[in-house]
């Protein structure tokens, strides 16, 4: 599973992709994975393509680079930083993640005002115009695992996506997602995945910072129970040890 940190591409201060790139470079992913999640996580690289998906292509992992981030902010005319509100809700590790993002961005003069509510307030009516989730300039939303990345590529990121909190509209992206979903072999999927991953690394409408591991347990006298991160449990081969 993962968290999505969206930035409204149609509103200041995030209309310029250089600002979004700078934000992504300021967040210390190593501290998140090794500290916040105690290494029980893979690194995210700002796309839905988690390492576990067979179709995920190899692209360079984004690393923290404060100097480069400041350079991008200067080029975008925001060398003095800015203030923005970050919305999320009181669940899981999200309030801690919000505070860590706040601390990281402070190094470049970016002032984050945290608004942490309950989930009902955050999601509202879950439609555009009536939901802090979909309307906020910046926000953190929890997402569950999917067996394939198709839903995560579509609903939060395509131009007409029903969960497009970043209000991201990119014709090339939409076309690449259609090509990826329509591909019938792994080689073609990886070819389109690479282009999607590179496009999202450049545009950064959403930060995908980590994909944390799914853990489950069973009594030590039970064997053959299979579970997955979508909450499915297969007990067809279960038995007593």
N, C-alpha and C positions, 0 to 999 in steps of 0.2 A: 504494500500500500504506500501511499505518498501524500504529500501536501502540495497544493498549487498556490504559488504566490503571484497573483495577477497584478498587472499594471495597466491602467486604462490607456490604450494607444490613441484614443481620440480626445484625451484631455491633458492639460498641463498638470504636472510638469513632465509627463511621460510621452508626449506626442513625438518628440525627437528620439529615434531609436538609440542614439548615442547615450542618452540619459539612462535608458533601460539597460544598455550594455554595461554602463558604469555601475549601476546597482548590482548587477549580477557578478561583477568583478569584486565588489566590496564585501560580499557575504563570504564568511570563512567556512567553507563546506567541510574542511577537515575537522574543525572544532565541533561542527554539528554531528558528524558521523562518529568521531572518536569520543566526544564529550557528552553531548545531549543524548545520543542513542547508544553510547557505550559499545561502539563498533558493530552493533547488530543491524547493519544497514549497508546498502550499496550507495555509491555516489550518484547523484543525479546530474544530468548534463543539459538541463533546460529543454527537454523534450519528453514526451510520454514513453519513449523507447527505453525501458528499463533493461539492464544487462541480461535478465533472465529470458527475454524474448529472443527466440531463435532468429528473427528477422532483423534484430538490431544491428546496425552497421558500426564499424570502427571509425570514430572521429575523435579528434583531440579533446581531452577532458578539460573543461574550464577550471582554472585555478584562481585563487585570490591574487589580485594585483592592484594595490591601492594607488600606486603611481600612475598606472594606465587609466584607472578609473577617474582620477583627478584630471588627467589630460583630456579625456572624453568630455567631462563636464565643462572644462574650460572651452573646448571647441564648440560645445552646445550653448555657450553663453551663461552657464550656471556654475562658474568657478567659486561663487560665494555660497553655494549650496541653496537649499530651499526647505520649506516645511510641507509635510503631507501627512494625512491621516491614514493609519493602517488599521483596517477592521478585521476582526476575527471573533471567535467565540470561546467560551471557557470549557474547552474539551481537550482530552489527550495531552500532548506536549505543546499544543499550539500557542498558549500564552508564553511559554518559555522561548519558543522559536521567535515569537514576535519581539520579545525583549532582546534576544541576541541579534536579530536583524537591526533593531534600533541602535544597539551599541556599535555594530559594525559600520553602519552608515554614518554615524557621528564623526568618524575619522575624516570624512570628506565634507563636513559642514552640513550634512543633511539631517534635518530635525524631524523625527518621526513622533507623531502624536498617536498613542495607542488607544483604540476604542474596542474593548473586549466586553462582549455582552453574552447573553445566553443564546443557545442555538436557535430558538424560536424567533428572537429579534433579528439575529444575523441573516437567517434565510428568508424572513418575511413571508411573502406569498410566492417566492421562488419564480417570479416573472419580472421582466425588465420594467423598471419604473416603480416597483413595489418590493424591492429586496436589496438590503445593504450588500449581500453577496454579489449580486449582479450589477449593482449601481455604484459601488464604492470605487474611489480612485485607485486604491490599493487594498488588497485583502488576502487572507490566508484561508484556504478551504481544504478540508480533508477529503480524500478520494480513496475508495476501496480498490482492490486488485481486480483486474479483468484477465481472462484467459488469453485474450489477444488484445492488442492496443487500439483496435478500431474505434471503439466508443470514445476513448481518451483522445484520439486524434480528431474526432469529429465534433462532438457536442461542445467542448470548451474552446475550440480553436478555429473551426470553419466559420465563414462569414455569416451563415445563417444558423450557427450552432445555438441550441437552446440554453447552454450553460456558458456562453461566451462572455465571461465576466471582464475579460480584457478588451472587449469590443474590437477584436482583431479582425481585419478584413484584408485578405491578400489572395488575389485570383490565382497566382501561381501555387500557393499553398493548397488551396481548394482543389486544384487540378491534380497535384501530386498525391493528395489523399485519395482521390478517386482512382488514380492509377495504382496506388498501393493496395487498396481494398480489392480492386479488380484483378490483381496479379494472382496467377495460379501456381507459381513455383517459387521456391525459396530464394533463388538467385535474383529473380525480378523484384521480389519484395525487398531484399537487401539493397538493391540498386535505388529503388524509390525511397527507402528508409534513409539512406545516406543523404539524399538531397533534402528530405524533410528535416533531418537532424541539423544539417548545415544551415538551412534557411531559418530555423527556429533559434539556433545559436546566434545568428545575425540580428534577427528581429526582436527576440526576447519579450514576447507579450506576457509570458508566464515563466516564472522560475520554478523548475523542478529540481529541488536541492538534494533530495535523497529518496531512496526507496527502501523502507525498513522491512526487516524480515518477518515472516509469519511464523509464529511459534505455537505448538500445540503439545499436549501431553496425554499419556494414558497410564493406567496402573501397570506396574511391572509384571503382573501375571496375565496381561492381555497382549496379544500380538496380531498383526495383520490389519490394523486400523489405519486407513489412509485418509488424510485430511488435506485441504488446500486453502489458499488465502481468500477464496470466495465463500468460505463457510460451508463447503460441501464435505460430508463425511461418508466414506465408503466402508461399510462393515461387512461386505459380502465375503471377505476372506478372514474375518476376525475369529479369534479362538483363544482358548486358555493355554498358557504356557505350561 
